[in-house]
Amino acid sequence: MSGGRSGLSPGSGGAKRSIVKCISSAEQLDVARFNRLGLGVEIQDFTEPNLSFGEQEEIAGRYRRLFEGFKGIKSLHGPFLDLKPASPDPLIRAVSYERYRRALQIATALETDFIVFHSQINPFLNEPALRDRNNRQAGAFWDRILEETEYRGTILIENIFEKDADLLKRYLRTVNRPNLKANLDLGHLKARGAGLEEWLGELKDDLVYMHIHSNDGRYDLHRRPTTQEIARLYSLLDRYRLNPVLALEYPFDHLEAELARYR
């Protein structure tokens, strides 16, 4: 994995934190500045479902040229709208497969360290046999697609609607792939009223990445976290001896000043 240098996090006892900035266009990636700051990048252009194949190729080409001189962590967020790899409907599975396959192809071409996909877990399917069947179907999906693609980075599965950490933990255990790990999205947790410490405790063996943003406890607003929220996060990460990549998934203008809050 490529990795930029990272600074010392406040109150972390000297632990180094790897920081990534989420962007939605190549114009937002200032390679020289990111390299100077030891900052990684998560590109989210490819979450847009209306991009044509030609548009995807054009965007990927821009990033390929930029990445020639890029020194930091590279991540790509895959598509998610209306996709369900473990759907019982074969047509929905087929569309999901093509969307995921294409994202993995782009991530392979860009040599990203990580690619993010949503878990697509429906927490209202709470009958144990149904949950187990969905997880087995997800496992079959990943077995097939990873045999047919050449991606060598880490695939991150991100919590969306789940309030119970055990749902994602069971998903990862059933799929049982060494390169499938957890991306814990803090904004999604807060919007579901879920407990951060519970999730960190449950996912500690699989957690390698986090999406950092906040909200009002109801809607997924992608707001800037407060200083108190950052301090509590760092305290819990230290308690559980965790050092995931922290991806800042909210808008801000002053890059150096914002990074100083995390270092």
HELIX and SHEET records of a PDB file:
HELIX    1   1 ALA A   26  GLN A   28  5                                   3    
HELIX    2   2 VAL A   31  LEU A   37  1                                   7    
HELIX    3   3 ASP A   45  THR A   47  5                                   3    
HELIX    4   4 PHE A   53  PHE A   67  1                                  15    
HELIX    5   5 PRO A   90  LEU A  110  1                                  21    
HELIX    6   6 PRO A  128  GLU A  148  1                                  21    
HELIX    7   7 ALA A  165  VAL A  175  1                                  11    
HELIX    8   8 LEU A  186  ARG A  192  1                                   7    
HELIX    9   9 LEU A  196  LEU A  203  1                                   8    
HELIX   10  10 THR A  227  ARG A  239  1                                  13    
HELIX   11  11 LEU A  255  ALA A  260  1                                   6    
SHEET    1   A 9 ILE A  19  ILE A  23  0                                        
SHEET    2   A 9 GLY A  40  ILE A  43  1                                        
SHEET    3   A 9 LYS A  74  HIS A  77  1                                        
SHEET    4   A 9 PHE A 114  HIS A 118  1                                        
SHEET    5   A 9 THR A 154  GLU A 158  1                                        
SHEET    6   A 9 LEU A 180  ASP A 185  1                                        
SHEET    7   A 9 LEU A 207  ILE A 212  1                                        
SHEET    8   A 9 VAL A 245  LEU A 248  1                                        
SHEET    9   A 9 ILE A  19  ILE A  23  1                                        
END                                                                             
